[in-house]
Amino acid sequence: MNDAQEQVVYVVDDDQGMLDSTVWLLESVGLRAMPFTSGRDFLEACDANGNACVLLDVRMPGMGGLQVQEALGARGLDLPVIFVSGHADVPIVVRAFKAGAVDFIEKPYNQQLLLDSVQQALSRDERRAADGERASLQERLDSLTQRERDVLLPLVQGFTTKEIARQLDISIKTVDLYRSRVMKRMQAERLADLVGMAIAARLVDPLRLRG
């Protein structure tokens, strides 16, 4: 699995010379480029969990770019796709955009234009990943019972189990039970993880937490 912070560009082009020059260009600005000369090889290797986008040639032997794009969708791999082609006739461009392509660049391409398009696609993918994480976090918060929420807040604010028990007028053993449930429901391995989630969800102000 790719590191979430690493920006990866999959480059799929059957023209080895074009493939090599595109990889060199991307790596020259610090991006990780993964080259493929066939759509099938790319589909077998791609990982939609990282921050990535795809530079995809339209016309390739075997499986063309539009077919690769369709296969990505069918497999639930939601990666931003930028088409690069020497054959940018209108019907192909329309099909590509209708299927969700983020850009369509003609060969021979302007290097800066290509880099700008790639950076926009990666930024969009990063935002989408962040949105997904926020939605997942909110779902976990929504799954908590009211009493679990009552324990969560003072817990992430830095209060001890004994102090929480006193605040809520329940036993220390009961607080420990709820704490365990909260950790499990929130999928937090450590208290620090739980604090980070609470800050991300804006339940607490990090400047107001107890040291």
LINHU-V489162 format. One record per pair of residues at least 12 apart in sequence whose ideal C-beta (glycine too) atoms are under 8 Angstrom apart, sorted by sequence separation. I is the first residue (numbers start at 1). J is the second residue. D is the distance in Angstrom with one decimal. If there is no record, write none. Layout:
<<I,J,D> <I,J,D>>
//
This chain:
<<11,23,5.8> <23,35,5.1> <42,54,7.6> <56,68,6.0> <69,81,5.5> <105,117,6.3> <182,194,7.1> <22,35,7.9> <56,69,6.7> <83,96,5.0> <151,164,6.2> <154,167,6.0> <103,117,4.5> <161,175,5.0> <195,209,7.3> <11,26,7.2> <20,35,7.7> <81,96,7.7> <102,117,7.6> <161,176,6.2> <19,35,5.1> <88,104,6.3> <9,26,5.2> <39,56,7.9> <103,120,7.7> <151,168,7.2> <19,37,6.5> <54,72,7.6> <65,83,5.9> <83,101,5.5> <88,106,4.7> <102,120,7.3> <103,121,7.2> <150,168,5.9> <161,179,7.0> <81,100,6.9> <82,101,6.9> <85,104,7.3> <102,121,5.2> <65,85,7.2> <81,101,4.9> <82,102,6.0> <83,103,7.2> <85,105,7.8> <86,106,6.9> <16,37,6.6> <39,60,6.1> <81,102,6.5> <82,103,4.5> <83,104,4.6> <84,105,5.0> <85,106,6.6> <86,107,4.1> <9,31,5.4> <11,33,5.5> <13,35,7.8> <38,60,6.9> <40,62,6.7> <80,102,4.7> <82,104,7.5> <83,105,7.0> <84,106,7.9> <85,107,6.3> <86,108,7.8> <102,124,6.8> <8,31,7.6> <9,32,7.1> <10,33,8.0> <11,34,6.9> <12,35,8.0> <13,36,8.0> <14,37,5.2> <38,61,7.9> <39,62,6.9> <40,63,5.6> <82,105,6.5> <84,107,6.1> <7,31,5.5> <8,32,4.9> <9,33,5.1> <10,34,5.2> <11,35,5.0> <12,36,4.7> <13,37,7.0> <14,38,6.9> <38,62,6.2> <39,63,3.7> <151,175,6.2> <155,179,6.2> <7,32,6.7> <8,33,7.8> <9,34,7.2> <11,36,7.0> <12,37,7.9> <38,63,6.9> <39,64,7.2> <43,68,6.6> <54,79,5.3> <56,81,5.6> <58,83,5.7> <84,109,6.2> <6,32,6.0> <8,34,6.2> <10,36,6.8> <12,38,7.7> <39,65,7.1> <42,68,6.7> <46,72,7.8> <53,79,6.1> <54,80,7.1> <56,82,6.9> <57,83,7.7> <58,84,7.8> <59,85,6.6> <66,92,7.2> <73,99,7.0> <12,39,6.0> <52,79,5.7> <53,80,4.3> <54,81,4.9> <55,82,5.3> <56,83,5.5> <57,84,5.9> <58,85,3.8> <59,86,7.8> <69,96,7.0> <73,100,7.2> <151,178,4.1> <155,182,7.0> <39,67,6.7> <43,71,5.6> <48,76,7.8> <53,81,7.3> <54,82,6.9> <56,84,7.0> <57,85,6.2> <59,87,5.8> <150,178,7.9> <151,179,6.0> <39,68,3.8> <43,72,7.3> <48,77,4.3> <53,82,6.4> <55,84,5.5> <58,87,6.1> <66,95,5.9> <70,99,6.7> <12,42,4.7> <48,78,6.2> <58,88,7.9> <66,96,6.5> <69,99,5.3> <84,114,7.4> <148,178,5.6> <152,182,5.1> <46,77,6.3> <48,79,5.6> <65,96,7.7> <69,100,7.5> <147,178,6.2> <151,182,6.0> <10,42,5.9> <39,71,7.5> <43,75,7.3> <69,101,6.9> <82,114,8.0> <22,55,6.5> <46,79,7.0> <66,99,7.1> <148,181,5.7> <58,92,6.0> <148,182,5.1> <152,186,7.8> <82,117,5.4> <156,191,7.9> <10,46,5.9> <82,118,6.7> <155,191,7.3> <148,185,6.9> <58,96,7.5> <144,182,6.7> <156,194,5.7> <18,57,7.8> <82,121,5.9> <155,194,6.9> <156,195,4.8> <80,121,3.9> <144,185,5.9> <8,50,5.5> <10,52,6.4> <12,54,6.6> <13,55,7.5> <15,57,7.2> <80,122,7.6> <143,185,5.4> <144,186,7.7> <152,194,7.5> <156,198,4.1> <8,51,7.0> <9,52,6.9> <10,53,7.4> <12,55,6.8> <14,57,6.5> <156,199,8.0> <6,50,6.2> <7,51,5.3> <8,52,4.2> <9,53,5.9> <10,54,4.6> <11,55,4.7> <12,56,5.0> <13,57,4.2> <80,124,5.8> <2,47,5.5> <4,49,7.5> <6,51,6.8> <7,52,7.4> <8,53,8.0> <9,54,7.6> <10,55,6.9> <12,57,6.1> <80,125,5.4> <140,185,6.1> <141,186,7.5> <153,198,7.8> <1,47,6.0> <4,50,6.2> <5,51,7.1> <9,55,6.1> <14,60,4.4> <79,125,7.1> <140,186,5.1> <152,198,7.1> <2,49,6.4> <3,50,6.6> <4,51,6.3> <13,60,7.3> <14,61,6.1> <140,187,6.5> <156,203,7.1> <157,204,6.1> <1,49,5.2> <2,50,2.8> <12,60,7.5> <156,204,5.6> <1,50,7.0> <2,51,7.6> <53,102,7.6> <2,52,6.7> <78,128,7.7> <153,203,6.7> <152,203,7.6> <153,204,7.3> <157,208,7.7> <158,209,5.5> <159,210,7.3> <157,209,6.0> <158,210,3.2> <12,65,7.3> <156,209,7.5> <157,210,6.3> <158,211,7.3> <12,68,6.7> <140,197,7.8> <55,114,7.7> <137,197,5.9> <141,201,6.0> <22,84,7.7> <141,203,7.8> <55,118,7.1> <137,200,6.2> <138,201,6.9> <137,201,5.6> <53,118,6.2> <134,200,7.3> <134,201,7.9> <53,121,3.8> <10,79,7.6> <53,122,5.6> <52,122,7.5> <13,84,7.2> <51,122,6.0> <53,125,6.1> <52,125,6.5> <51,125,5.5> <51,126,5.1> <51,129,6.4> <25,111,5.7> <29,115,6.2> <31,118,7.1> <18,107,7.1> <25,114,7.1> <26,115,7.7> <25,115,7.1> <22,114,7.6> <26,118,7.0> <9,118,5.8> <9,122,7.7> <7,122,5.1> <4,129,7.1>>
//
